[in-house]
Structures are given as structure tokens and as C-alpha cells.
């Protein structure tokens, strides 16, 4: 595998929908510098036992219990996603 220059991060992006297989998601997260959940992807992260570093979106798909569980994550609330 080619090495990325030091200024690049490897990120795992979890999106809303059916979560990936738990083992696959956890293996991918281990080689990443950052775990990002896009909106309802936070629910997917929780389903596979991952803690996102960042949750971004309008948050309309994220369960309140998930937001409480990840209160230490950086939450980036995007009010308008159509721009």
C-alpha cells in the first residue's frame, strides 16, 4: 500500500442507511485517523460500536439517544443542506 503524505488524514465516513458489517467497520476505523458520521450515519456508527470524532449534517436523521451517547463528538450542525 502506498503511503500518504503526512498532511493527509485517512477518514472513515459513515452515512445513513444500513450499517456496514461490524467487523469491516471496526477494521476500517483502526486504520483511519478520523471517523466522520454524516447525519444518520451516527446511528450506523452506534450500531457497529464505533465512536465518531465528528457528526455533521442537519441532524434530522440522528436519534436523540445517539446524540446523547456521542455528546463528546464534534457536532457540526448544517442548517441548510441544499446549498
C-alpha angles and dihedrals in degrees: 000000000000117000118239119228112266094253092064123085127205111230134190112213118201117194134192117278135055108357119240118254109289096237093049093048093048093048091049092048091053092062095043129089094208136030113205124187116200107213108293088018084087087069089052091050090052092048091057096039100253127137112217119220090209134024113195133180142065087299094226092129099044116101114235089234089057092051089051091049091052099040089133093059120098105258115206107190111201106194096192120035095177095078 
